[in-house]
């Protein structure tokens, strides 16, 4: 897996965003991915990094059944506030790798039968997680990043990066508040996938939930 990404599979430009100017580096590695690099310093060690799995419903449309969109925002905000960092956006990771149609089909089972994010996938014959993080490691190596402070709650992601030659010197929690909309999803990730989600432990209801008549 250690082959580098060839020149013809990389393109980069400046990208002005509402958070400021990033270097946008597009990669073709199976799917087309994007790294947003912030800051002029470009450290190689202890780099603040988010490796983010594509989630169209959460990232683009602000869906509240998962916390992906909020994590995307929080990670970019943190990179900008620290002054440097890398945000890697991985395509082909919809629904932990099962694809967009399959993910939407799992939503039907979740809504109609109360299945969680894992059981709804396996009931439809899909695996729980097929995401490949080797492109993220190759992208980070291309950017000459050797060690990272990874914004993640997912121990599998840390293991995958380390197995592919990227040292994770620190795990930086990326905790989105639990709400009535996402608590089922977060609970399944905590209890069945081993994600570090302490905010779920203390959640006792989202009193700002529209239409909620609890006081
Ligand atoms: Zn999501």
py3Dmol code that shows the C-alpha trace and the ligand (Angstrom):
import py3Dmol

protein = """\
ATOM      1  CA  UNK A   1       0.000   0.000   0.000  1.00  0.00           C
ATOM      2  CA  UNK A   2       2.986   2.226   0.413  1.00  0.00           C
ATOM      3  CA  UNK A   3       3.127   3.440  -3.151  1.00  0.00           C
ATOM      4  CA  UNK A   4       2.942   7.221  -3.402  1.00  0.00           C
ATOM      5  CA  UNK A   5       0.192   9.032  -5.202  1.00  0.00           C
ATOM      6  CA  UNK A   6       1.420   9.910  -8.664  1.00  0.00           C
ATOM      7  CA  UNK A   7       1.534  13.477  -9.905  1.00  0.00           C
ATOM      8  CA  UNK A   8      -1.246  12.975 -12.411  1.00  0.00           C
ATOM      9  CA  UNK A   9      -3.582  12.055  -9.571  1.00  0.00           C
ATOM     10  CA  UNK A  10      -3.066  15.301  -7.608  1.00  0.00           C
ATOM     11  CA  UNK A  11      -4.182  18.872  -8.254  1.00  0.00           C
ATOM     12  CA  UNK A  12      -4.110  21.834  -5.906  1.00  0.00           C
ATOM     13  CA  UNK A  13      -5.096  25.447  -5.654  1.00  0.00           C
ATOM     14  CA  UNK A  14      -5.906  28.103  -3.109  1.00  0.00           C
ATOM     15  CA  UNK A  15      -9.476  28.003  -1.842  1.00  0.00           C
ATOM     16  CA  UNK A  16     -10.950  31.027  -0.111  1.00  0.00           C
ATOM     17  CA  UNK A  17     -13.755  29.960   2.233  1.00  0.00           C
ATOM     18  CA  UNK A  18     -15.858  31.761   4.801  1.00  0.00           C
ATOM     19  CA  UNK A  19     -13.348  30.528   7.397  1.00  0.00           C
ATOM     20  CA  UNK A  20     -10.395  31.898   5.469  1.00  0.00           C
ATOM     21  CA  UNK A  21      -7.939  30.689   2.870  1.00  0.00           C
ATOM     22  CA  UNK A  22      -7.051  27.016   2.592  1.00  0.00           C
ATOM     23  CA  UNK A  23      -4.878  25.121   0.180  1.00  0.00           C
ATOM     24  CA  UNK A  24      -7.258  22.668  -1.508  1.00  0.00           C
ATOM     25  CA  UNK A  25      -5.485  19.495  -2.620  1.00  0.00           C
ATOM     26  CA  UNK A  26      -7.553  17.062  -4.659  1.00  0.00           C
ATOM     27  CA  UNK A  27      -6.479  13.436  -4.971  1.00  0.00           C
ATOM     28  CA  UNK A  28      -7.568  10.523  -7.090  1.00  0.00           C
ATOM     29  CA  UNK A  29      -7.011   7.295  -5.189  1.00  0.00           C
ATOM     30  CA  UNK A  30      -9.852   4.900  -5.886  1.00  0.00           C
ATOM     31  CA  UNK A  31     -12.299   7.744  -5.299  1.00  0.00           C
ATOM     32  CA  UNK A  32     -11.609  11.466  -5.569  1.00  0.00           C
ATOM     33  CA  UNK A  33     -10.729  12.916  -2.173  1.00  0.00           C
ATOM     34  CA  UNK A  34      -9.880  16.377  -0.885  1.00  0.00           C
ATOM     35  CA  UNK A  35      -7.441  17.677   1.685  1.00  0.00           C
ATOM     36  CA  UNK A  36      -7.893  21.209   2.991  1.00  0.00           C
ATOM     37  CA  UNK A  37      -4.585  22.473   4.365  1.00  0.00           C
ATOM     38  CA  UNK A  38      -4.617  25.519   6.608  1.00  0.00           C
ATOM     39  CA  UNK A  39      -1.780  27.746   7.717  1.00  0.00           C
ATOM     40  CA  UNK A  40       1.536  28.814   6.295  1.00  0.00           C
ATOM     41  CA  UNK A  41       3.722  26.961   8.805  1.00  0.00           C
ATOM     42  CA  UNK A  42       3.046  23.438   7.432  1.00  0.00           C
ATOM     43  CA  UNK A  43       4.465  21.430  10.340  1.00  0.00           C
ATOM     44  CA  UNK A  44       5.223  17.760   9.707  1.00  0.00           C
ATOM     45  CA  UNK A  45       4.928  16.538  13.276  1.00  0.00           C
ATOM     46  CA  UNK A  46       1.987  16.711  15.708  1.00  0.00           C
ATOM     47  CA  UNK A  47      -0.246  18.113  12.998  1.00  0.00           C
ATOM     48  CA  UNK A  48      -3.869  18.739  13.951  1.00  0.00           C
ATOM     49  CA  UNK A  49      -5.787  16.480  11.544  1.00  0.00           C
ATOM     50  CA  UNK A  50      -9.350  15.421  10.875  1.00  0.00           C
ATOM     51  CA  UNK A  51      -9.929  12.384   8.649  1.00  0.00           C
ATOM     52  CA  UNK A  52     -13.593  12.784   7.774  1.00  0.00           C
ATOM     53  CA  UNK A  53     -15.783  10.160   6.134  1.00  0.00           C
ATOM     54  CA  UNK A  54     -18.116  11.561   3.530  1.00  0.00           C
ATOM     55  CA  UNK A  55     -21.752  11.819   4.666  1.00  0.00           C
ATOM     56  CA  UNK A  56     -23.865  13.702   2.164  1.00  0.00           C
ATOM     57  CA  UNK A  57     -26.937  13.882   4.346  1.00  0.00           C
ATOM     58  CA  UNK A  58     -25.052  15.227   7.357  1.00  0.00           C
ATOM     59  CA  UNK A  59     -22.260  17.230   5.744  1.00  0.00           C
ATOM     60  CA  UNK A  60     -24.234  19.014   3.042  1.00  0.00           C
ATOM     61  CA  UNK A  61     -27.847  18.948   4.165  1.00  0.00           C
ATOM     62  CA  UNK A  62     -27.355  19.251   7.901  1.00  0.00           C
ATOM     63  CA  UNK A  63     -29.145  16.035   8.793  1.00  0.00           C
ATOM     64  CA  UNK A  64     -29.485  15.640  12.547  1.00  0.00           C
ATOM     65  CA  UNK A  65     -29.705  11.853  12.773  1.00  0.00           C
ATOM     66  CA  UNK A  66     -25.914  11.651  12.792  1.00  0.00           C
ATOM     67  CA  UNK A  67     -23.272  14.103  13.993  1.00  0.00           C
ATOM     68  CA  UNK A  68     -21.155  14.231  10.819  1.00  0.00           C
ATOM     69  CA  UNK A  69     -22.024  17.777   9.756  1.00  0.00           C
ATOM     70  CA  UNK A  70     -21.389  19.188  13.213  1.00  0.00           C
ATOM     71  CA  UNK A  71     -18.075  17.345  13.407  1.00  0.00           C
ATOM     72  CA  UNK A  72     -17.052  18.746  10.032  1.00  0.00           C
ATOM     73  CA  UNK A  73     -17.778  22.282  11.215  1.00  0.00           C
ATOM     74  CA  UNK A  74     -16.109  21.795  14.589  1.00  0.00           C
ATOM     75  CA  UNK A  75     -12.959  20.300  13.072  1.00  0.00           C
ATOM     76  CA  UNK A  76     -12.532  23.100  10.540  1.00  0.00           C
ATOM     77  CA  UNK A  77     -13.169  25.695  13.259  1.00  0.00           C
ATOM     78  CA  UNK A  78     -10.538  24.120  15.470  1.00  0.00           C
ATOM     79  CA  UNK A  79      -7.950  23.974  12.675  1.00  0.00           C
ATOM     80  CA  UNK A  80      -8.495  27.659  11.943  1.00  0.00           C
ATOM     81  CA  UNK A  81      -8.387  28.654  15.603  1.00  0.00           C
ATOM     82  CA  UNK A  82      -5.083  26.775  16.090  1.00  0.00           C
ATOM     83  CA  UNK A  83      -3.662  28.386  12.972  1.00  0.00           C
ATOM     84  CA  UNK A  84      -2.697  25.220  11.126  1.00  0.00           C
ATOM     85  CA  UNK A  85      -3.938  21.754  10.346  1.00  0.00           C
ATOM     86  CA  UNK A  86      -5.222  19.393   7.695  1.00  0.00           C
ATOM     87  CA  UNK A  87      -8.793  18.302   6.994  1.00  0.00           C
ATOM     88  CA  UNK A  88      -8.972  15.154   4.853  1.00  0.00           C
ATOM     89  CA  UNK A  89     -12.362  14.488   3.253  1.00  0.00           C
ATOM     90  CA  UNK A  90     -12.696  10.866   2.174  1.00  0.00           C
ATOM     91  CA  UNK A  91     -15.164   9.875  -0.518  1.00  0.00           C
ATOM     92  CA  UNK A  92     -16.621   6.415  -0.864  1.00  0.00           C
ATOM     93  CA  UNK A  93     -17.338   6.302   2.863  1.00  0.00           C
ATOM     94  CA  UNK A  94     -21.105   6.877   2.834  1.00  0.00           C
ATOM     95  CA  UNK A  95     -22.848   4.825   5.486  1.00  0.00           C
ATOM     96  CA  UNK A  96     -19.495   3.447   6.723  1.00  0.00           C
ATOM     97  CA  UNK A  97     -18.766   2.358   3.180  1.00  0.00           C
ATOM     98  CA  UNK A  98     -22.043   0.787   2.048  1.00  0.00           C
ATOM     99  CA  UNK A  99     -22.998   3.681  -0.228  1.00  0.00           C
ATOM    100  CA  UNK A 100     -25.709   6.301  -0.342  1.00  0.00           C
ATOM    101  CA  UNK A 101     -28.649   4.189  -1.499  1.00  0.00           C
ATOM    102  CA  UNK A 102     -27.925   1.510   1.051  1.00  0.00           C
ATOM    103  CA  UNK A 103     -27.565   4.115   3.781  1.00  0.00           C
ATOM    104  CA  UNK A 104     -30.943   5.613   2.984  1.00  0.00           C
ATOM    105  CA  UNK A 105     -32.457   2.124   3.052  1.00  0.00           C
ATOM    106  CA  UNK A 106     -31.037   1.651   6.545  1.00  0.00           C
ATOM    107  CA  UNK A 107     -32.759   4.880   7.578  1.00  0.00           C
ATOM    108  CA  UNK A 108     -36.120   3.332   6.652  1.00  0.00           C
ATOM    109  CA  UNK A 109     -35.474   0.372   8.943  1.00  0.00           C
ATOM    110  CA  UNK A 110     -34.309   2.693  11.701  1.00  0.00           C
ATOM    111  CA  UNK A 111     -37.442   4.817  11.445  1.00  0.00           C
ATOM    112  CA  UNK A 112     -40.004   2.070  10.907  1.00  0.00           C
ATOM    113  CA  UNK A 113     -38.583  -0.752  13.014  1.00  0.00           C
ATOM    114  CA  UNK A 114     -36.432   1.038  15.535  1.00  0.00           C
ATOM    115  CA  UNK A 115     -33.262  -0.776  14.491  1.00  0.00           C
ATOM    116  CA  UNK A 116     -29.984   0.929  15.268  1.00  0.00           C
ATOM    117  CA  UNK A 117     -27.340   1.995  12.759  1.00  0.00           C
ATOM    118  CA  UNK A 118     -25.622  -1.421  12.863  1.00  0.00           C
ATOM    119  CA  UNK A 119     -28.603  -3.783  12.879  1.00  0.00           C
ATOM    120  CA  UNK A 120     -30.294  -1.859  10.097  1.00  0.00           C
ATOM    121  CA  UNK A 121     -27.234  -2.469   7.908  1.00  0.00           C
ATOM    122  CA  UNK A 122     -26.767  -6.141   8.720  1.00  0.00           C
ATOM    123  CA  UNK A 123     -30.507  -6.822   8.329  1.00  0.00           C
ATOM    124  CA  UNK A 124     -30.185  -5.611   4.738  1.00  0.00           C
ATOM    125  CA  UNK A 125     -27.141  -7.824   4.201  1.00  0.00           C
ATOM    126  CA  UNK A 126     -24.565  -5.052   4.394  1.00  0.00           C
ATOM    127  CA  UNK A 127     -21.371  -5.115   6.433  1.00  0.00           C
ATOM    128  CA  UNK A 128     -21.084  -2.809   9.434  1.00  0.00           C
ATOM    129  CA  UNK A 129     -17.976  -0.952   8.297  1.00  0.00           C
ATOM    130  CA  UNK A 130     -16.028  -1.307   5.049  1.00  0.00           C
ATOM    131  CA  UNK A 131     -14.216   2.026   5.122  1.00  0.00           C
ATOM    132  CA  UNK A 132     -10.670   2.020   3.804  1.00  0.00           C
ATOM    133  CA  UNK A 133      -8.373   4.567   5.424  1.00  0.00           C
ATOM    134  CA  UNK A 134      -5.301   3.812   3.333  1.00  0.00           C
ATOM    135  CA  UNK A 135      -6.037   6.770   1.015  1.00  0.00           C
ATOM    136  CA  UNK A 136      -5.962   9.066   4.063  1.00  0.00           C
ATOM    137  CA  UNK A 137      -2.528   7.774   5.024  1.00  0.00           C
ATOM    138  CA  UNK A 138      -1.257   8.208   1.470  1.00  0.00           C
ATOM    139  CA  UNK A 139      -2.661  11.743   1.324  1.00  0.00           C
ATOM    140  CA  UNK A 140      -1.035  12.689   4.632  1.00  0.00           C
ATOM    141  CA  UNK A 141       2.289  11.274   3.434  1.00  0.00           C
ATOM    142  CA  UNK A 142       1.981  13.239   0.221  1.00  0.00           C
ATOM    143  CA  UNK A 143       1.545  16.344   2.385  1.00  0.00           C
ATOM    144  CA  UNK A 144       4.677  15.264   4.314  1.00  0.00           C
ATOM    145  CA  UNK A 145       2.748  14.802   7.536  1.00  0.00           C
ATOM    146  CA  UNK A 146       4.456  12.224   9.745  1.00  0.00           C
ATOM    147  CA  UNK A 147       2.576  12.421  13.038  1.00  0.00           C
ATOM    148  CA  UNK A 148      -0.852  13.730  13.898  1.00  0.00           C
ATOM    149  CA  UNK A 149      -3.113  14.852  16.678  1.00  0.00           C
ATOM    150  CA  UNK A 150      -6.238  13.210  15.346  1.00  0.00           C
ATOM    151  CA  UNK A 151      -9.640  14.749  15.926  1.00  0.00           C
ATOM    152  CA  UNK A 152     -11.698  11.574  16.288  1.00  0.00           C
ATOM    153  CA  UNK A 153     -13.679   9.477  18.747  1.00  0.00           C
ATOM    154  CA  UNK A 154     -13.098   6.298  16.759  1.00  0.00           C
ATOM    155  CA  UNK A 155     -10.347   3.927  17.918  1.00  0.00           C
ATOM    156  CA  UNK A 156     -10.529   1.969  14.646  1.00  0.00           C
ATOM    157  CA  UNK A 157      -9.512   5.063  12.711  1.00  0.00           C
ATOM    158  CA  UNK A 158      -6.451   5.537  14.909  1.00  0.00           C
ATOM    159  CA  UNK A 159      -5.434   1.907  14.442  1.00  0.00           C
ATOM    160  CA  UNK A 160      -5.925   2.156  10.685  1.00  0.00           C
ATOM    161  CA  UNK A 161      -3.748   5.245  10.328  1.00  0.00           C
ATOM    162  CA  UNK A 162      -1.007   3.807  12.516  1.00  0.00           C
ATOM    163  CA  UNK A 163      -1.081   0.539  10.572  1.00  0.00           C
ATOM    164  CA  UNK A 164      -0.469   2.613   7.460  1.00  0.00           C
ATOM    165  CA  UNK A 165       2.512   4.526   8.773  1.00  0.00           C
ATOM    166  CA  UNK A 166       1.002   7.666  10.284  1.00  0.00           C
ATOM    167  CA  UNK A 167       1.817   8.107  13.980  1.00  0.00           C
ATOM    168  CA  UNK A 168      -1.129   9.271  16.083  1.00  0.00           C
ATOM    169  CA  UNK A 169       0.498  11.071  19.007  1.00  0.00           C
ATOM    170  CA  UNK A 170      -2.772  12.289  20.505  1.00  0.00           C
ATOM    171  CA  UNK A 171      -6.482  11.728  20.103  1.00  0.00           C
ATOM    172  CA  UNK A 172      -8.362  15.025  20.230  1.00  0.00           C
ATOM    173  CA  UNK A 173     -12.033  14.416  21.162  1.00  0.00           C
ATOM    174  CA  UNK A 174     -14.567  15.834  18.743  1.00  0.00           C
ATOM    175  CA  UNK A 175     -17.761  15.750  20.772  1.00  0.00           C
ATOM    176  CA  UNK A 176     -21.043  16.962  19.357  1.00  0.00           C
ATOM    177  CA  UNK A 177     -23.782  17.459  21.965  1.00  0.00           C
ATOM    178  CA  UNK A 178     -26.350  14.661  22.131  1.00  0.00           C
ATOM    179  CA  UNK A 179     -29.881  15.556  21.062  1.00  0.00           C
ATOM    180  CA  UNK A 180     -33.140  13.646  20.820  1.00  0.00           C
ATOM    181  CA  UNK A 181     -32.392  13.260  17.119  1.00  0.00           C
ATOM    182  CA  UNK A 182     -28.894  11.785  17.329  1.00  0.00           C
ATOM    183  CA  UNK A 183     -28.799  10.054  20.709  1.00  0.00           C
ATOM    184  CA  UNK A 184     -29.775   6.663  19.295  1.00  0.00           C
ATOM    185  CA  UNK A 185     -27.031   6.868  16.723  1.00  0.00           C
ATOM    186  CA  UNK A 186     -24.442   8.063  19.233  1.00  0.00           C
ATOM    187  CA  UNK A 187     -25.436   5.382  21.733  1.00  0.00           C
ATOM    188  CA  UNK A 188     -24.984   2.626  19.148  1.00  0.00           C
ATOM    189  CA  UNK A 189     -21.566   3.979  18.215  1.00  0.00           C
ATOM    190  CA  UNK A 190     -20.551   4.147  21.869  1.00  0.00           C
ATOM    191  CA  UNK A 191     -21.890   0.741  22.924  1.00  0.00           C
ATOM    192  CA  UNK A 192     -21.347  -1.338  19.801  1.00  0.00           C
ATOM    193  CA  UNK A 193     -18.411   0.276  18.002  1.00  0.00           C
ATOM    194  CA  UNK A 194     -16.442   1.406  21.045  1.00  0.00           C
ATOM    195  CA  UNK A 195     -16.322   5.094  20.167  1.00  0.00           C
ATOM    196  CA  UNK A 196     -15.403   7.506  22.949  1.00  0.00           C
ATOM    197  CA  UNK A 197     -18.609   9.504  23.432  1.00  0.00           C
ATOM    198  CA  UNK A 198     -18.848  10.604  27.070  1.00  0.00           C
ATOM    199  CA  UNK A 199     -21.505  13.206  26.290  1.00  0.00           C
ATOM    200  CA  UNK A 200     -23.971  10.352  25.769  1.00  0.00           C
ATOM    201  CA  UNK A 201     -23.456   9.101  29.347  1.00  0.00           C
ATOM    202  CA  UNK A 202     -24.994  12.212  30.861  1.00  0.00           C
ATOM    203  CA  UNK A 203     -27.676  12.888  28.266  1.00  0.00           C
ATOM    204  CA  UNK A 204     -31.162  12.942  29.742  1.00  0.00           C
ATOM    205  CA  UNK A 205     -33.227  14.572  27.034  1.00  0.00           C
ATOM    206  CA  UNK A 206     -32.939  17.489  24.700  1.00  0.00           C
ATOM    207  CA  UNK A 207     -35.149  20.170  26.215  1.00  0.00           C
ATOM    208  CA  UNK A 208     -34.700  22.445  23.240  1.00  0.00           C
ATOM    209  CA  UNK A 209     -36.199  19.860  20.891  1.00  0.00           C
ATOM    210  CA  UNK A 210     -38.906  21.611  18.881  1.00  0.00           C
ATOM    211  CA  UNK A 211     -42.360  20.428  19.816  1.00  0.00           C
ATOM    212  CA  UNK A 212     -41.153  18.902  23.041  1.00  0.00           C
ATOM    213  CA  UNK A 213     -43.556  19.700  25.860  1.00  0.00           C
ATOM    214  CA  UNK A 214     -41.399  18.577  28.747  1.00  0.00           C
ATOM    215  CA  UNK A 215     -40.377  21.296  31.161  1.00  0.00           C
TER     216      UNK A 215
END
"""
ligand_1 = """\
1
ZN
Zn -23.495 11.170 8.917
"""
view = py3Dmol.view(width=600, height=400)
view.addModel(protein, "pdb")
view.setStyle({"model": 0}, {"cartoon": {"style": "trace"}})
view.addModel(ligand_1, "xyz")
view.setStyle({"model": 1}, {"stick": {}})
view.zoomTo()
view.show()
